[in-house]
Amino acid sequence: MQQREGEGEVEGEGERERGKEVRKEAMESMTERLSSLENLYFPRALQSHATNPSQRKSILLDLLSRDVAVFLERYGAQLNSEELREFDILNNDYEINWHLKNIRTKMSPTSEELKSRSVTVKNRRLAYLDKLVLDGKYFSEDAMREREPYLHHEFVGKFQDPSARGMARPGERWSETLMRRCEEAILVSKIREEQQRLGVDEMEWVGNERNQQQQEEEEEEEEEEEEEEEHDVEEGNEEAKKVNGGVSGTEMSEDSKLAQSSKAEHDEAATLSAEEMGDMMGQFTYIMHQKFLAGEDHQHLDYSKIDDDETLDDHWLREANHDAEDKYFAEDEEDGYNDFVEPH
C-alpha cells in the first residue's frame, strides 16, 4: 500500500513538471519582437513561408510551443535577460537548463571565460583561414586586390604591366572582358583616390604611367635632336670652340649618356625579378591573412558565424591527434634505434 502511495506521488510530481510552461503572454511578446528582426535565421524548408513578420511570428510561436530546447538553441542569443527569466520555470529539464546557462555565460562572462572565449575565437579563425587558403578563392591575388586595391598596388601592382589587365583572356567572352575592364577602372579609381589622400606625387599616380612614358619618349627625341645639332656644330666649328674655350661636343655627349644611364637605372628599379616579385606577393598575402585574423574583413565575411562555429574545433582536435601520432612514432623509432645500440 505504501509503495503504491509513493508511486502515486512520483507520478503526480511528473505531471506537475510536464504541466509547467512559459507564460502565454511572454511567448507572444518575445516572438512578436523576434519576428521584426532583420536576417533572423529560419531553416531552408521554412524560408519561403517566413517572408513577413506575421508569418515569422507564427513559425516562432509554433516552435516555442513544441520544442523549447530547439527554440533556445536557435534564438536564445537574440533574447534579453528578462525574456530568459521566463524559461527558468523549465530549468529542471537538463537540455533547457544547459542552453540557459550557456546563453547567460555569453551575455555576462567572467574574466576566465572571456580569456577562454578569446582563445577559442582565435583558433576557430585560424582553422577557417586554413579552409579559405585550401579553397584558393578568397586569398587569390585577384580577390585580395579587389578587397585591398591600394595595398596590392604598393606591394605588387606597381611592378606589373597595367595593360595586361585589360587584355582578353583565353575562353573569355567579349561581354566578360568589358565587364572586367569596368571593374578594373573602379579599382584604379580607388587606388588613385587613396594616393591623392596620402599626398603621393601626381607623376606616381596609378594610370599616369603612360603619360610619363610618353613624356620620357618626347624627352629622348629632344635629346637626340640636340645631339645631332651639336654634332653638326662640332664638325664645322671645332677650331672656334678651341679658341673660345667652349665646351666640347664630346663633353655634351657624355652628359647625355649619364642622363640615359640614370633613366635606365630608374626603369630597372621599377621592375622586379620573379623571385623578388614572389617575395613581395608573399608579404602582401601575409598581411591579408593577418587582417582576416584580426577581424578586419567584416565587410566581406560574417565573423559571428565563424567565431560561433563549433565544428571548427574539430580542426584542432585532428591537429592535436596528428601531432600526438607523430610524437609517438618518433619516440618509437628512437627506442627501436636504441635497442640496436651496443652497450660500451
C-alpha positions in Angstrom: 0.0 0.0 0.0 2.9 2.4 0.9 4.7 1.5 -2.3 1.6 2.5 -4.3 1.3 5.8 -2.5 5.0 6.5 -3.3 4.5 5.7 -6.9 1.4 8.0 -7.0 3.5 10.9 -5.5 6.2 10.4 -8.2 3.6 10.3 -11.0 1.9 13.4 -9.6 5.2 15.3 -9.4 6.0 14.3 -13.0 2.6 15.5 -14.2 3.2 18.8 -12.4 6.6 19.1 -14.2 5.1 18.4 -17.5 2.4 21.0 -16.8 5.0 23.8 -16.4 5.3 26.1 -19.4 6.3 29.6 -20.4 3.6 32.2 -19.9 1.4 32.7 -23.0 1.8 36.5 -22.7 5.6 36.1 -22.6 5.6 33.8 -25.6 3.5 36.3 -27.6 5.7 39.2 -26.6 9.1 37.6 -27.4 8.0 36.0 -30.7 6.5 39.4 -31.7 9.8 41.1 -31.1 11.9 38.4 -32.8 9.7 38.4 -35.9 10.7 42.0 -36.6 14.4 41.4 -36.6 16.4 41.5 -39.8 18.2 38.4 -41.1 16.7 36.1 -38.5 17.6 32.5 -39.1 15.0 30.1 -40.5 15.6 26.6 -41.8 15.7 26.5 -45.6 12.4 24.5 -45.7 10.6 27.3 -43.9 12.2 30.3 -45.6 9.6 30.6 -48.3 6.9 30.8 -45.5 8.7 33.4 -43.5 8.6 36.4 -45.8 6.7 38.8 -43.5 6.6 39.4 -39.7 3.2 37.7 -39.3 4.4 34.5 -40.9 7.7 34.6 -38.9 5.9 35.1 -35.6 3.6 32.1 -36.4 6.6 29.9 -37.1 8.4 31.0 -34.0 5.4 30.6 -31.8 4.8 27.1 -33.1 8.4 26.1 -32.4 8.4 27.6 -28.9 5.2 25.7 -28.1 6.5 22.3 -29.4 10.2 22.3 -28.5 11.6 24.9 -26.1 15.2 23.5 -26.3 15.4 23.9 -30.0 13.9 27.4 -29.8 16.6 28.4 -27.3 19.3 26.8 -29.4 18.3 28.8 -32.5 17.2 32.1 -31.0 18.4 32.2 -27.4 21.2 34.6 -28.3 18.6 37.1 -29.5 16.7 37.1 -26.2 17.3 39.6 -23.4 17.8 38.8 -19.7 14.1 39.5 -18.9 12.9 37.1 -21.6 15.3 34.4 -20.5 13.9 34.6 -17.0 10.6 33.4 -18.4 12.3 30.0 -19.1 13.5 29.5 -15.5 10.3 27.6 -14.7 11.6 24.8 -17.0 15.2 24.6 -15.6 14.6 21.1 -14.3 14.9 20.0 -17.9 18.6 19.2 -18.4 18.7 20.3 -22.1 16.8 23.6 -21.5 18.9 24.3 -18.4 22.1 23.8 -20.4 21.0 26.2 -23.0 20.0 28.8 -20.4 23.4 28.6 -18.7 25.3 28.7 -22.0 23.3 31.8 -23.1 23.8 33.6 -19.8 27.5 32.9 -19.8 27.9 34.5 -23.2 25.8 37.5 -22.0 27.9 38.2 -18.9 31.1 36.1 -18.9 33.7 36.0 -16.2 37.3 37.1 -16.9 38.3 33.5 -17.2 35.5 32.8 -19.6 36.5 35.8 -21.6 40.1 34.6 -21.9 38.8 31.1 -22.9 36.5 32.6 -25.4 39.3 34.7 -26.9 41.5 31.6 -27.4 38.6 29.7 -28.9 37.8 32.5 -31.4 41.5 32.8 -32.4 41.7 29.0 -33.0 38.4 29.0 -35.0 39.6 31.8 -37.2 42.9 30.0 -37.8 41.0 26.9 -38.7 38.7 28.9 -41.1 41.8 30.6 -42.6 43.2 27.2 -43.4 40.0 26.3 -45.2 40.0 29.5 -47.2 43.6 29.1 -48.2 42.9 25.5 -49.2 39.9 26.6 -51.3 42.1 29.1 -53.1 39.5 31.7 -54.0 39.3 34.1 -51.1 43.1 34.6 -50.9 43.7 34.5 -54.7 45.6 37.6 -56.0 42.5 38.9 -57.8 40.2 38.5 -54.8 42.8 40.2 -52.4 43.4 43.0 -54.9 39.6 43.6 -55.0 39.4 43.9 -51.2 42.6 46.0 -50.8 43.5 47.6 -54.2 45.9 50.2 -52.8 47.8 47.7 -50.6 48.1 45.4 -53.6 49.4 48.2 -55.7 52.1 49.2 -53.2 53.4 45.6 -52.8 52.8 44.1 -56.2 50.7 46.1 -58.7 53.2 48.9 -59.4 55.7 46.4 -60.6 53.2 44.7 -63.0 52.3 45.7 -66.6 48.9 47.5 -66.2 48.0 47.0 -69.8 47.8 43.2 -69.3 44.8 43.5 -67.0 42.7 44.9 -69.8 43.5 42.2 -72.4 41.1 39.5 -73.2 41.7 36.2 -71.5 41.5 32.7 -73.2 38.0 31.5 -73.4 36.5 34.8 -72.2 33.5 36.3 -73.9 33.7 39.9 -75.1 31.0 40.9 -72.6 33.0 39.4 -69.8 36.1 41.3 -71.0 34.2 44.6 -71.0 32.8 43.9 -67.5 36.3 43.1 -66.2 37.6 46.3 -67.7 34.8 48.3 -66.0 35.7 46.6 -62.7 39.4 47.4 -63.3 38.6 51.1 -63.9 36.8 51.1 -60.5 39.8 49.6 -58.7 42.2 52.0 -60.4 40.0 54.9 -59.3 40.1 53.6 -55.7 43.9 53.4 -55.8 44.2 56.9 -57.2 41.8 58.3 -54.5 44.0 56.7 -51.8 47.2 58.1 -53.4 45.6 61.6 -53.5 44.6 61.3 -49.9 48.1 60.3 -48.9 49.7 63.1 -50.9 51.5 60.9 -53.4 53.3 62.8 -56.2 51.0 63.1 -59.2 53.6 61.6 -61.5 53.3 58.4 -59.4 49.6 58.1 -59.5 48.3 54.9 -61.0 47.2 55.4 -64.6 49.8 58.1 -65.2 52.4 55.5 -66.3 51.5 56.0 -70.0 51.7 59.8 -69.7 55.0 59.5 -68.0 56.3 57.1 -70.7 55.1 59.4 -73.4 56.9 62.4 -71.8 60.1 60.4 -71.4 59.9 59.4 -75.1 59.5 63.1 -76.1 62.5 64.0 -73.9 64.6 61.3 -75.6 63.6 62.6 -79.1 64.6 66.1 -78.0 67.9 64.9 -76.7 68.6 63.0 -79.9 67.9 66.2 -81.9 70.2 68.2 -79.7 72.9 65.7 -80.1 72.6 65.8 -83.9 72.8 69.6 -83.9 75.7 69.6 -81.5 77.5 67.1 -83.8 77.0 69.3 -86.8 78.3 72.3 -84.9 81.2 70.3 -83.7 82.3 69.4 -87.2 82.0 72.9 -88.6 83.4 75.0 -85.6 85.9 72.8 -83.9 88.7 75.4 -84.1 86.4 78.2 -82.9 85.5 76.2 -79.8 89.1 75.6 -79.0 90.0 79.3 -79.3 87.0 80.4 -77.2 87.5 77.5 -74.7 83.9 76.3 -75.1 82.5 73.1 -74.0 83.3 70.3 -76.5 80.7 68.2 -78.1 82.3 65.1 -76.5 81.5 66.5 -73.0 77.9 67.2 -74.0 77.7 63.6 -75.3 78.9 62.3 -72.0 76.2 64.3 -70.2 73.6 62.7 -72.4 75.0 59.2 -71.7 74.8 59.9 -68.0 71.2 61.0 -68.3 70.3 57.9 -70.2 72.2 55.7 -67.8 70.2 57.3 -64.9 66.9 56.6 -66.7 67.9 53.0 -67.3 68.7 52.6 -63.6 65.3 54.1 -62.7 63.5 51.7 -65.1 65.4 48.7 -63.7 64.4 49.7 -60.1 60.7 49.8 -61.2 60.9 46.1 -62.2 61.5 43.0 -60.1 62.8 39.6 -60.8 60.5 36.6 -60.5 62.0 35.8 -57.1 61.6 39.3 -55.8 58.0 39.5 -57.1 57.2 36.2 -55.3 58.7 37.6 -52.1 56.6 40.8 -52.4 53.5 38.7 -53.1 54.2 36.6 -50.0 54.4 39.7 -47.8 51.2 41.1 -49.2 49.4 37.7 -48.7 50.8 37.5 -45.1 49.3 41.0 -44.3 46.0 39.9 -45.8 46.0 36.8 -43.6 46.6 38.9 -40.5 43.9 41.3 -41.4 41.4 38.4 -41.6 42.5 37.0 -38.3 42.2 40.5 -36.7 38.6 40.8 -37.8 39.2 43.5 -40.4 37.3 41.6 -43.2 33.9 42.2 -41.6 32.7 43.8 -44.8 33.3 40.6 -46.7 32.6 37.9 -44.0 30.2 37.2 -41.2 32.6 36.7 -38.2 29.9 35.7 -35.9 29.3 32.6 -37.9 33.0 31.8 -37.8 33.5 32.6 -34.2 30.5 30.5 -33.1 31.1 27.6 -35.4 31.9 24.7 -33.0 32.7 22.4 -35.9 35.9 24.3 -36.5 37.1 23.0 -33.1 37.4 19.6 -34.8 40.2 21.0 -36.9 42.4 21.5 -33.8 41.4 18.1 -32.4 42.6 16.5 -35.6 45.8 18.6 -35.4 46.4 17.5 -31.8 45.8 13.9 -32.7 48.2 14.1 -35.7 50.9 15.7 -33.5 50.4 13.1 -30.9 50.8 10.3 -33.5 54.0 11.9 -34.9 55.4 12.2 -31.4 54.5 8.6 -30.7 56.1 7.2 -33.8 59.2 9.4 -33.4 59.7 8.1 -29.9 59.0 4.5 -31.1 61.7 4.9 -33.8 64.2 6.3 -31.3 63.5 3.5 -28.8 64.0 0.9 -31.7 67.3 2.5 -32.6 68.5 2.4 -29.0 67.7 -1.3 -28.8 70.3 -1.9 -31.6 73.0 0.3 -30.0 75.6 -2.0 -28.3 76.5 -1.1 -24.7 80.0 0.1 -24.2 
